[in-house]
């Protein structure tokens, strides 16, 4: 996903600042999905991989669930998935990656198609 500010469940933002950031993340995810020409999926599992800043304390990747939610909503806006309900989506599941050596934290999405049973 594009580099920029991320939402964390530990932040205490004014509701309008949170709204603007959520809207931007959602739009970036939609544009990224469209520009990559990703196939349309009926069902998928989504993993979000946190690439943290290099600091010594431990991280809980689940704290970035608000960013993952905005990104998934953007995938739905792009038409990659019909909806983000349990009929079409498993997750998003958090994972950790090694720290990035420059800049701030970032998130990668891993989207895995799940075969739908034939009727």
C-alpha beads as a LAMMPS data file, in Angstrom:
LAMMPS data file: protein, C-alpha beads

119 atoms
118 bonds

1 atom types
1 bond types

-500.0 500.0 xlo xhi
-500.0 500.0 ylo yhi
-500.0 500.0 zlo zhi

Masses

1 110.0

Atoms # bond

1 1 1 0.000 0.000 0.000
2 1 1 1.165 3.595 -0.467
3 1 1 3.406 5.043 2.212
4 1 1 1.749 7.529 4.575
5 1 1 0.038 7.944 7.914
6 1 1 -1.703 4.875 9.331
7 1 1 -4.570 4.531 11.793
8 1 1 -3.926 2.729 15.060
9 1 1 -6.432 1.740 17.723
10 1 1 -4.087 3.410 20.241
11 1 1 -4.447 6.851 18.655
12 1 1 -6.759 9.416 20.159
13 1 1 -7.609 11.547 17.137
14 1 1 -10.373 14.093 16.835
15 1 1 -13.259 12.373 15.051
16 1 1 -12.912 14.584 11.969
17 1 1 -9.159 13.926 11.711
18 1 1 -9.873 10.188 11.998
19 1 1 -12.611 10.460 9.357
20 1 1 -10.296 12.275 6.900
21 1 1 -7.492 9.743 7.399
22 1 1 -9.879 6.790 7.049
23 1 1 -11.302 8.287 3.855
24 1 1 -7.792 8.818 2.428
25 1 1 -6.675 5.255 3.270
26 1 1 -9.840 3.817 1.741
27 1 1 -9.383 5.858 -1.442
28 1 1 -5.690 4.904 -1.718
29 1 1 -6.610 1.219 -1.438
30 1 1 -9.254 1.597 -4.136
31 1 1 -6.834 3.351 -6.501
32 1 1 -4.065 0.819 -5.805
33 1 1 -6.385 -2.144 -6.478
34 1 1 -7.662 -0.601 -9.714
35 1 1 -4.196 0.337 -10.972
36 1 1 -2.820 -3.153 -10.424
37 1 1 -5.562 -4.792 -12.470
38 1 1 -6.330 -7.313 -9.738
39 1 1 -8.873 -10.010 -10.605
40 1 1 -12.364 -9.814 -9.162
41 1 1 -12.861 -12.351 -6.400
42 1 1 -16.005 -13.866 -4.973
43 1 1 -14.314 -14.854 -1.712
44 1 1 -10.899 -14.137 -0.187
45 1 1 -8.816 -14.083 2.959
46 1 1 -6.906 -10.881 3.643
47 1 1 -3.769 -10.601 5.742
48 1 1 -2.285 -7.234 6.593
49 1 1 1.431 -7.253 7.250
50 1 1 2.820 -4.496 9.440
51 1 1 6.300 -3.267 8.569
52 1 1 7.028 -1.230 11.746
53 1 1 9.475 1.576 12.406
54 1 1 12.729 0.283 13.932
55 1 1 12.244 0.814 17.679
56 1 1 13.130 -1.567 20.481
57 1 1 9.735 -2.235 22.051
58 1 1 7.414 -5.022 20.917
59 1 1 4.498 -4.298 18.601
60 1 1 0.980 -5.653 18.447
61 1 1 0.031 -5.729 14.748
62 1 1 -3.645 -5.959 15.730
63 1 1 -3.472 -2.305 16.776
64 1 1 -3.448 -1.357 13.088
65 1 1 -6.844 -2.990 12.443
66 1 1 -8.460 0.418 11.709
67 1 1 -6.033 0.883 8.799
68 1 1 -6.718 -2.665 7.560
69 1 1 -10.487 -2.029 7.749
70 1 1 -10.150 1.137 5.658
71 1 1 -8.002 -0.732 3.128
72 1 1 -10.515 -3.600 2.866
73 1 1 -13.333 -1.098 2.345
74 1 1 -11.268 0.369 -0.494
75 1 1 -10.915 -3.087 -2.053
76 1 1 -14.705 -3.410 -1.988
77 1 1 -15.046 0.094 -3.491
78 1 1 -12.730 -1.044 -6.319
79 1 1 -14.971 -4.064 -6.960
80 1 1 -12.282 -6.580 -5.990
81 1 1 -14.758 -8.170 -3.560
82 1 1 -18.567 -7.899 -3.649
83 1 1 -18.703 -7.042 0.082
84 1 1 -16.603 -7.301 3.222
85 1 1 -19.062 -9.494 5.116
86 1 1 -18.299 -13.062 6.189
87 1 1 -19.793 -14.504 2.985
88 1 1 -16.970 -12.926 0.982
89 1 1 -14.118 -12.183 3.380
90 1 1 -12.033 -13.952 5.987
91 1 1 -9.967 -11.565 8.082
92 1 1 -8.256 -9.206 7.859
93 1 1 -5.638 -11.069 9.877
94 1 1 -2.605 -9.272 11.340
95 1 1 0.987 -10.350 10.714
96 1 1 4.369 -8.798 11.567
97 1 1 7.259 -8.218 9.182
98 1 1 10.792 -6.977 9.839
99 1 1 11.083 -3.236 10.522
100 1 1 11.541 -0.815 7.664
101 1 1 14.888 0.953 7.807
102 1 1 13.690 4.303 6.444
103 1 1 10.547 6.330 6.964
104 1 1 7.552 5.335 9.020
105 1 1 5.612 2.135 9.436
106 1 1 3.761 0.742 6.444
107 1 1 1.305 -2.046 5.714
108 1 1 1.216 -4.621 2.935
109 1 1 -1.908 -6.564 2.038
110 1 1 -1.837 -10.223 1.093
111 1 1 -5.060 -11.298 -0.624
112 1 1 -5.675 -15.031 -1.014
113 1 1 -8.536 -16.250 -3.177
114 1 1 -10.771 -18.853 -1.550
115 1 1 -12.495 -21.215 -3.940
116 1 1 -16.259 -21.148 -3.606
117 1 1 -17.985 -24.516 -3.553
118 1 1 -20.002 -25.235 -6.671
119 1 1 -23.715 -25.759 -6.131

Bonds

1 1 1 2
2 1 2 3
3 1 3 4
4 1 4 5
5 1 5 6
6 1 6 7
7 1 7 8
8 1 8 9
9 1 9 10
10 1 10 11
11 1 11 12
12 1 12 13
13 1 13 14
14 1 14 15
15 1 15 16
16 1 16 17
17 1 17 18
18 1 18 19
19 1 19 20
20 1 20 21
21 1 21 22
22 1 22 23
23 1 23 24
24 1 24 25
25 1 25 26
26 1 26 27
27 1 27 28
28 1 28 29
29 1 29 30
30 1 30 31
31 1 31 32
32 1 32 33
33 1 33 34
34 1 34 35
35 1 35 36
36 1 36 37
37 1 37 38
38 1 38 39
39 1 39 40
40 1 40 41
41 1 41 42
42 1 42 43
43 1 43 44
44 1 44 45
45 1 45 46
46 1 46 47
47 1 47 48
48 1 48 49
49 1 49 50
50 1 50 51
51 1 51 52
52 1 52 53
53 1 53 54
54 1 54 55
55 1 55 56
56 1 56 57
57 1 57 58
58 1 58 59
59 1 59 60
60 1 60 61
61 1 61 62
62 1 62 63
63 1 63 64
64 1 64 65
65 1 65 66
66 1 66 67
67 1 67 68
68 1 68 69
69 1 69 70
70 1 70 71
71 1 71 72
72 1 72 73
73 1 73 74
74 1 74 75
75 1 75 76
76 1 76 77
77 1 77 78
78 1 78 79
79 1 79 80
80 1 80 81
81 1 81 82
82 1 82 83
83 1 83 84
84 1 84 85
85 1 85 86
86 1 86 87
87 1 87 88
88 1 88 89
89 1 89 90
90 1 90 91
91 1 91 92
92 1 92 93
93 1 93 94
94 1 94 95
95 1 95 96
96 1 96 97
97 1 97 98
98 1 98 99
99 1 99 100
100 1 100 101
101 1 101 102
102 1 102 103
103 1 103 104
104 1 104 105
105 1 105 106
106 1 106 107
107 1 107 108
108 1 108 109
109 1 109 110
110 1 110 111
111 1 111 112
112 1 112 113
113 1 113 114
114 1 114 115
115 1 115 116
116 1 116 117
117 1 117 118
118 1 118 119
